[in-house]
Amino acid sequence: MRTQIKELKFDGQNIYIGIDVHLKSWNVTIMSDQLHLKTFNQDPSPEKLLNYLNANYLNANFFSAYEAGFSGYWAHRKLIDLGIINIVVNPADIPTTQKETASKSDPVDSRKIARFLRSGVLTEIHIPKIETEGDRILLRTRYRILMDLGRFRRRIKSLLYSQGIPYPEESVSSSHWSARFMEWLSDHVHLESESARLSLTLLIAEAKQLRSLLLDVNKKIKDLSRTPFYERKIKLLKSVPGIGITTGMTLLAEVEDIHRFNNLDKLACFVGLVPTCHSSGEKESNGELTFRGKMLLRSYLIESSWIAARIDPALSKAFSDLCKRMPVNNAIIRIAKKLLNRIYYVLKNEKDYELCVVN
């Protein structure tokens, strides 16, 4: 007489998990090779997810995916440690139907991720090492401090303009916000209103604090560039005209490993130095730069291109030729891609860049 089997085993079967990640909850969809098994809500905990999977799909092979976003990569690393084969995907790379766009919800998103994970059409993004991710955060923090400092400087300017106070004649743009200029703001600007004086004092104090933080983070980045992991690479990058420590460190932290790009086009696409393209039949047109890419790194490279176009004779000639047939701002984008080509070459081949001579 046969006995009833009370324990289900899923030995060798694949289970696909789509996770829609939020701050306080995860919406999870579980699918097998043929069926949609379950969609449910749970706490944002990889351990709880694994406990549920082991309790209901014992000995199965678990595959999961979630969208890159605010949550970073901690969940990915934890899922991998727990034995779940996880990937992180760019939200823009997940196919979406019109119906899913019109009726967007967390269950719809998690089912969509699970479905395309099962079909094998999702492409995972590169996950940096924990150390590289920390360096990346430091460099992005520097940029945010710089932006905050710029906002407080503009507020001080606005306050001075509103009170009819001009800048001292001997000061020039390069000397603004130096220690001497900040001293002039504190000691020689006199406002009639006590409230206005208090406002200016508070704004100056905040600007000084941000300036001090910026100096500290710059020192930390410089020290970081001298570590064994970065020292040789930074030396190579500084041989390229226009590339300094900040731009070089930002590029190394964002790219991490130049060898994961097979050619320049893939690197340019990663950075965001490729145009949008629309073609139909015999008509083809290129638009503005793609919205995808590393915006901070792209802005640094374009800024560096203005310097490189003055220093490097070959880039200077190329820039002059480009300006004859297109606007200056479009020409500098082309120079930025040429500059990126030089960066790709020196990192890939580990050779210093040598300035070209124009005959």
N, C-alpha and C positions, 0 to 999 in steps of 0.2 A: 504494500500500500504506500502510495506516495505521500510525503509530508509537505505541508504548505511552506513555501519559501517566504520567510519573513524579512529577509535582508536583501535589498537590491544592490547589485554591484555593476559598475559601469567601466569595468576593466578595458582599457584601450580605446574607449570612446572619447570623442572631442566635445568639450563644452565651451561655448563662446559667450563671453560676458561683455556687454556694453555698459559703460558707466557714465552717467551724466553727473559731473562733479559740481557740487555747490559747497558753500561754507559750512552749513549746518546739517546737510544731508546728501546722500547719494541716491540717485534713481538708477536701479540696476535691472537690466534685461538679460535673461539667460536663455540661450538657444542651443539645441543639438544640431546635428547635421541635417535633420529633416524638420524639426518641430520648433515652434516658439513655446518654451516651457513656462516661463514666468517673468513678470515685471513687478517690481516691488520697491519700496523706499526703505533705506536703512541709515544708520548713523555713519558719518564719514570715517570708517574704520576698516582697513584691509584685513585685520584679524577677524572681525565679525563676518566679513564676507567669506573668508576661508572656512570658518566654522560652519557657516550655512552650506557651503559647497560640499564639504566633507560629510556633513550630516545627510545630504540628499543625493549626492552624485559621487559616491565613494569610488576612489581609484581611477577617476576619469582624468583626462588631460585637460587642464584649464588654460584657456586663452582669453585675455581681456584687453580692452582698449578704452582710452578716454581722451578728451580733447585737451590740447595745451591751453593754458590760461593762467588765471591768478594763482591757482593752487601749486604751480611749479611741478617739481619732479619727485617730491618726497613720497607721494603715494606710489609712483612707478617703482622706486627703489625698494619700498617696503613690499610691494606685491611680488617683485622678483625674488626677494629674500625668502618669501613664504612659499615659493615654488610655482607661482602663477606666471605664465609667460605673458607679459604685458607690453603693449606699445603705446606711445603717445603720438597723437596725430594732429596735424594742423586743421582747425575747424573748416577752413576754406577748401580743404581737399576732400571733404566728405560729400559725396553726391547727395543732392536734395531734390525731391520732386516738388512741383507747385503745390500739391495738396499738403505736404509737410511744412512748406513755408507758410501757407495760409492758416494751418492749424498747429502751430508750434507749441509744444509743451515738453516737460521733462520726460515723461514716458515715451513720447514720439522720438525724442533725441536719443534716448538710450536704446530703443529698438532699432533705430537707424544705424547706430554704431555697431551693435551686435550683428545686424544683418550683413553689413558690408565687411565686417571682420571675418564672418563666416565665408563670404564669397571671395575673400583674399584680395580685395581691391584697395585696401587702405595702405598708405605709405607712411611708415614711422619717421618721425623727425629725429635728429641727432640729440642724444642726451649727454650733456657734458659731465665731466668728473666733478665730484663735490668741491674739490679745491678750485677748479676752473670756474665753476658757478659762483663761488665766493668772490673770486677776483672780478668776475663780471658784475656782480652786485656792487662791489666797491667802486668800480669805474662809472657805473650808472648813478651811484649816489653822488659822486663828484659832479656829474652833469646837473643833477637836481639841485645841489647846493649852489652851483653857478647860476642856474636859472632863478632860484630864489633871491640870490644876491642882486641879480639884474632887476628884479621886480622892486626890491627895496630902494635901489638906486634911482629908478624912475619915479618912485613915490617921493623921494627927497627932492628931485628936480622939480616935480610938479608943485610941491609945497613952496619951493623957492620962487618959482615963476609966479605963483598966485600971490606972493607977497611983494612982487616987484624987485626981487634981489637978483642981480646978475652975477655970473661967475667972475672971479678976479681976472683982469686982463692978461696977466702973465701966465695963467694956466692954459694948457693945451689939452686936447682930448687924451693924449697918452698919459698925462699926469693926473687926470681925474681919478678919484678914489684911491690915490696913494695915501700913505700915512700923513704926509704934509697936507694934502687936500682935506682929509678927514679932520685934521687938527684945525684947519681954517673954518670948516663947518661948525665945529664945536665952540671955538673961541671968538670968532670974528663975525658971525652972523647973529644979528640982534633983531628980534621980532617984538612988536609992541604988545601983542596978546600973550598972556601967560599960558593959555591953553595951546596956542600955536608953538610956543617955545617948548612946552612939554612934548608935543607931538614930534617936533624935530629931534629932540633929545632921544625919544624912544626909537625913532627910525634910524638915527645914527648908531645907537647902541646895537640894534639888531643887525645893521649892515656890518659893524665891526666884528660882531660875533660870527657872522657868516663868513667874513673875510678870513678870520682866524681858523675856522673849520676848513675852509678851502685850502689854506696853506698847509694845514695838518694832513689833509688827504692827499695833497700833491706830494708831500714828503713820503707818505706811505707808499704811493704808487711808484715813486722813484726808487725807494728801497726794494720794492717788489720786482722792479725791472732788473735789479742786480742779482736776483736769486738764480741758481743754476738752471732752472727750467726756462727762464726768460732771457738771460743775459746774452747768449749768442744770437738769439732771434732778434732781439732789440737792436743789437749791433748791425745786423744785416739790414733791418728795416731803416735804420737811421742813415744808411748809405744812399737810400732813395731820396731824391730832392723833395722837400716839403713834409717829410714824415718825422715827427718828434716822438717823445716818450708817450704822451697821452694818446695820440692817434695810434701809435704802434702797439701799446698795451691794450687799447680797446679792440684793435683788430685781432690780436692774439687771443684775447679772452673770448671774443665772439666766435672766431673760427675754430680755435683750439688746435685742430690738426689740419694743415693745408693739404695733406695727402688724401683726404677724403673727397677732394674735388678733382675729377679726372681732367678737366680743362678749364680755361679761363671763363668760358660762357657760364658754366655751372657756378663758379665763384661769383661772377657778376650778378647772376640771378639771385644768389643767396644774399648779397649785399643790397640789391635793389637798383642796380645800374643798367637795367634793360627797359625799353619802352613797351607800352601796351601796343598790341597789334590787332587790327581789324581788317579782314580780307573776305571778299565774296566775289567769286568768279574772277574776272580780270582786274578787279579793283582791290588795291591793297594800300593801307595807310597805317602809319605809326603815330601813336599818341604820346601822352606824357609818360613819365616814369611810372612803373608799376607801383601799386600801393604795398606790395609785398617786399619784404627785405628788412634789413637792420637799419632803421632810420637814423639812429645816432651815429653808427659807423659810416653810413652814406654821407651824412652832413659833414663829418670830419674829413672824409676823403675829398669832397668837393672843396672844402675850405683849404685843404692842403694843395689842391690842384692849382689854386691861384698863385701860391708860392712857387710850386714846381714849374709853372709856366714862365716864371721870371728867371729861375735858376738854371734849368735844363735847356740847353740850346735846341735840342730836337723837339721838345715839347713846346718851346716858345715859337718855333717855326710852324709847327702843326697848329697851334692856337691861332696864329696870324692867318694861316691859310683857311682855317675853318670859319673865322670871323668874316671872311669875304663872301661867304655864301649862306650864313645863318646868323641869328642873333647871338650876342655874346654869351648869354646864359645857357643857350643850347650848346655852344662850342665848349664851354667849360665842363659840361657833362661828358663830352667825348674825351676831353683831356683826363677826366677822372677815371674813365675806363682804361686809358693808356697807362695812367699811373698805377692802377690796380694790376695791370699786366706786368709791370716792373716788380711790384710787390710779390706777385705770384711766382715770378721767375727766381727772385733772390731766395725766397723761402723754400721753393721746391728744389732748387739746385744747391742751396747753401753757399752762394757766391755773392760777394759784395757787388753793388751796382756801380758801373763806371759811366760817367757822363759821356754822351756822344759828342762828336765834333761835326758841325755842319760845314760841308765844303761849299 
